[in-house]
Every structure is written in C-alpha cells, then in structure tokens.
Amino acid sequence: MSTYNELVGRRLRSIRRQRGFSLQDVQTLSDGEFKAAVLGAYERGERSLSVPRLHRLASYYDVPIAQLLPPDTQQVSKDPSPDQITIDLTRLDEIGGAESEVLERFLTAIQVERQDFNGRVLTVRRDDLKVLSRLIGTGSGFNTALAEVRASEDEDVAPVVEPKEAAS
C-alpha cells in the first residue's frame, strides 16, 4: 500500500505532466523556488510538502490546491457513451456572450470533477450539453458558441439542440 506522500507525489506528477511541464520548466517558472531535484523527491513521495508550498505550486500549475491532493478512495466510473463531443478548450476565449460564459463554467466544473487539467481538449456527453442548453434557455446561440469551440474532428457533428428542441 502506498504512503500518503506517494499518493500526493503521483498527483503532483500527473498534473505537472498534464500541464506539459518538465521538472526543469517548473524550476524556471517558479524562479528557482521549486528546484527540479526537490520537486522530483516530492513526486516520488520521498519528501513531505508543506501546505504553503503546496498552495504556491498549485498557483504555478494554475489548478485548485485540492487537485494536488490524492482523490478519495471512491472512484467515479466513466460513462462509455459513444455520443460525445470533444471541446477545444484553447478556443473558448474566441467566443463571447452569456452562453460562452455558462459553457466555460460548465466545462471548468467538469475538469475539476475529473481532475483533468491538460488545458487543451475536453470530451463531454452530448446529452449533458442538451441539458445545459435547456437550462440557459437558448438553442441556436448555444449551438453557435459550441460550434466555435469544437475540436476539428467533431466539426461535422450535428447541433446539440435541434431548432425544434430549442423552441420547446
């Protein structure tokens, strides 16, 4: 069984890699506060990390501090539904309006829940987006915003909310 330090270390390594950082990158990003060798020792569970340092590391990784801690022992099962849409998160800033703000908050919540901070793409179920569209009371505006942030392989996917659904 792993020690708590080892579990924290795995989370640190996982998020660092998801952010695309090497150990040396973190050392540079932190202006030397987190030496590559010390960060490696944290990731291997060989050293304990204080809460203030953990907080600063979370800010360098741009993730909530709680995401650097190991998840509870209960794991959430993934839905194998084939009806999914891949969102290009790098394009969220290109759209505007109320629909895009709601979409961005929704996608951020999914990232936090999944502990997925790669910052590039996120796959969501089409049905979740249908519910979201109904909650914000829009159809075509939401479809337009969503079409602007779909990853390229999903460009030919039909709208999330069909015009007749949007009117009801």
C-alpha positions in Angstrom: 0.0 0.0 0.0 1.3 3.5 -0.9 2.0 6.1 1.7 0.1 9.4 1.6 3.3 11.2 0.4 3.5 8.8 -2.5 -0.2 9.4 -3.4 0.4 13.2 -3.3 3.5 12.7 -5.4 1.6 10.8 -8.0 -1.0 13.7 -8.2 1.8 16.3 -8.4 3.5 14.4 -11.3 0.2 13.7 -13.1 -0.8 17.4 -13.0 2.7 18.6 -13.9 2.6 16.3 -17.0 -0.9 17.3 -17.9 0.2 20.9 -17.9 3.1 19.9 -20.2 5.8 20.9 -17.7 9.2 19.2 -17.2 10.8 19.4 -13.7 13.2 22.0 -15.1 10.2 24.0 -16.5 8.7 24.2 -13.0 12.0 25.3 -11.6 12.3 28.1 -14.2 8.6 29.0 -13.8 9.0 29.3 -10.0 12.2 31.4 -10.3 14.1 28.6 -8.6 11.7 28.2 -5.6 11.0 24.6 -6.6 14.3 23.0 -7.6 13.9 20.2 -10.1 15.5 17.7 -7.7 13.3 18.6 -4.8 10.1 18.5 -6.9 11.2 15.1 -8.1 11.6 14.0 -4.5 8.0 15.3 -3.7 6.7 13.4 -6.8 8.4 10.1 -5.6 6.9 10.6 -2.1 10.4 10.9 -0.6 9.7 14.3 0.9 6.7 16.0 2.6 5.3 19.2 1.1 4.1 22.0 3.5 0.7 23.5 2.8 2.1 26.9 1.9 4.4 25.3 -0.6 1.6 23.2 -2.0 -0.5 26.3 -2.4 2.3 28.1 -4.3 2.8 25.0 -6.5 -0.9 24.9 -7.3 -0.7 28.6 -8.4 2.2 27.8 -10.7 0.2 24.9 -12.2 -2.9 27.1 -12.3 -5.1 24.5 -10.6 -7.1 24.5 -7.4 -5.0 23.3 -4.5 -7.4 20.5 -3.7 -6.5 18.9 -7.1 -2.9 18.4 -5.9 -4.1 16.1 -3.2 -5.0 12.4 -3.9 -8.7 11.7 -4.6 -10.8 9.8 -2.2 -10.7 6.1 -2.4 -14.1 6.0 -4.1 -13.6 6.2 -7.9 -16.2 7.6 -10.2 -16.9 5.3 -13.1 -16.6 6.7 -16.6 -19.6 6.7 -19.0 -18.6 4.7 -22.1 -21.3 6.5 -24.2 -20.2 6.9 -27.8 -22.3 10.0 -28.3 -19.6 12.5 -27.1 -18.3 15.9 -28.3 -14.7 17.0 -28.0 -14.3 20.7 -27.0 -11.2 22.6 -27.9 -10.6 24.5 -24.7 -8.0 26.7 -26.3 -10.8 28.3 -28.4 -13.1 29.3 -25.5 -11.6 32.8 -25.4 -12.6 33.3 -29.1 -16.4 33.4 -28.3 -18.4 35.8 -26.3 -21.7 36.3 -24.8 -23.7 34.8 -21.9 -23.8 31.4 -23.5 -20.0 31.2 -23.7 -19.6 32.2 -20.0 -22.0 29.5 -18.9 -20.3 26.9 -21.2 -16.9 27.9 -19.8 -18.1 27.5 -16.2 -19.7 24.2 -17.0 -16.5 22.8 -18.7 -14.3 24.0 -15.8 -16.6 22.2 -13.4 -16.1 19.0 -15.4 -12.4 19.5 -15.4 -12.3 19.8 -11.7 -14.5 16.8 -11.2 -12.4 14.7 -13.5 -9.1 16.2 -12.2 -8.2 16.8 -15.9 -6.1 19.9 -16.4 -4.4 19.3 -19.7 -5.9 22.6 -20.8 -6.3 21.6 -24.5 -9.4 19.4 -25.1 -12.3 18.0 -23.1 -14.8 15.4 -24.1 -18.3 15.7 -22.8 -21.6 13.8 -23.5 -23.9 15.3 -26.0 -26.8 14.8 -23.6 -25.1 16.9 -20.9 -24.8 19.8 -23.4 -28.5 19.4 -24.3 -29.5 19.8 -20.6 -27.2 22.8 -20.3 -28.7 24.4 -23.4 -32.2 24.0 -21.9 -31.1 25.4 -18.6 -29.8 28.6 -20.1 -32.9 28.8 -22.3 -31.2 29.0 -25.6 -30.7 26.8 -28.6 -29.2 28.4 -31.7 -27.0 30.8 -29.8 -25.6 28.0 -27.7 -25.1 25.8 -30.8 -23.2 28.7 -32.4 -20.9 29.1 -29.4 -20.4 25.4 -29.2 -19.6 25.1 -32.9 -16.9 27.6 -32.4 -15.1 25.6 -29.7 -15.5 22.0 -31.1 -12.3 20.2 -31.8 -11.6 19.8 -35.5 -12.5 16.1 -35.6 -16.0 17.0 -34.4 -16.7 19.8 -36.9 -19.2 17.7 -38.8 -21.3 16.7 -35.7 -24.9 17.8 -35.8 -26.1 20.6 -33.5 -26.5 19.8 -29.8 -30.0 21.3 -29.7 -32.1 21.0 -32.9 -34.2 24.1 -33.8 -37.4 22.3 -32.9 -36.0 21.4 -29.4 -34.8 24.9 -28.8 -38.2 26.3 -29.3 -39.9 24.0 -26.7 
